[in-house]
């Protein structure tokens, strides 16, 4: 990509003030894919100032006209589908088959649904002698994690722009190249100068300058819980609006009368997806104690069916982890699982597919509630199996982490729905229930604040004003 040495600010590709750059690595080959600017405070200030200048006209344009620009932007992304798939496959290490559906097709479809939801926003209403109107929050700093880069970007970008906000996007330093295509899409769609701006760089430099900028009105962040705490602390200084989508430690509760093999397969679909790098992944399965051995065998079979290899090969179903650092983190958790006395059923360490940060599916059994790998988000292809004696105990184990992003229940539907009602999670899968991109997405507890997708997502970026007359 030829334009990755510049930033997109105020409707133009500009040479950054900072002369520093960051290498973006291919996690499969460990080679440098491209270098990107490590934007400094002056670069960030230029982007935020541009967004502030563009705000009044963009807000006054009306949602229908804003929707036309968003639709054209999405058209461009669809037209450049192949480029996006290849770019994300290379910089994230995601197999092309998954990149096509989950990393390009799905996010564009989700974003188009926001245009439809905009039609249902009650932009103004009369209550007695009061006119109640909804107005954009203002300038949004959008910071997206690396694991699902397009989804996490468009889940912020589409509702924010439809609401009338302007924005500055900072993608993860590990996975940034796709964002240059998104910026080109905004340019091609005729999005007015300053409405969308792109800055790239490290969190401690570019990110800090952006989130602490006094003219940023809202922080919309997807990332780790530690990162979310930093956002909340910064937002509290001048009471910026905040939206957080954070970590998870999601469990599948397998009921006594459930088909254990089916429950394991429904769980590991999410555990192995994206090499386990998904905040809402089901990474724990809680099974009746008498069916523990059956669950272990099913997990072994599921792991054996995974093809670890070059993400550009159509045969591969799992690529590498995103970085050497992430590989070290996941390997560290495997060591912690062993130290805690969990039973290692499948060891994915040492999987080699040439160079790269590869780790195969890994399965622990007899994992104790409260142990490290039961409580902490690993962000790799590691499954924990925990036995229970009563359904009440299973619910307690499922709810017994600081997180509440997702969960699942497998078993007879009536009982499964009863259990689902008791799980403290933002979304619950019952049996083989499919992910619904039109439904709200977000979590309880330390999994975040607010919701993305669904009919309420645009309201996350709106203020309410009551005008008396």
Secondary structure, 3 states (H helix, E strand, C coil): CCCCCEEEECCEEEECCCCCEEEEECCCCCCEEEEEECCCHHHHHHHHHHHHHHHHHHHHCCHHHHHHHHHHHHHHHHHCHHHHHHHHHHHHCCCHHHHHHHHHHHHHHHHHHHHHHHCCCCCEEEECCEEEEEEECCEEEEEECCCCHHHHHHHHHHHHHHHCCEEEEEECCCCCHHHHHHHHHHHHCCCCCCCEEECCCCHHHHHHHHHCCCCCCEEEEECCHHHHHHHHHHHHHHCCEEEEECCCCEEEEECCCCCHHHHHHHHHHHHHHHHHCCCCCEEEEEEEHHHHHHHHHHHHHHHHCCCECCCCCCCCCECCCCCHHHHHHHHHHHHHHHHCCCEEEECCCCCCCCCCCCCCCEEEECCCCCCHHHHCCCCCCEEEEEEECCHHHHHHHHCCCCEECEEEEECCHHHHHHHHCCCCCCEEEECCCCCCCCCCECCEECCEECCECCCCCHHHHEEEEEEEC
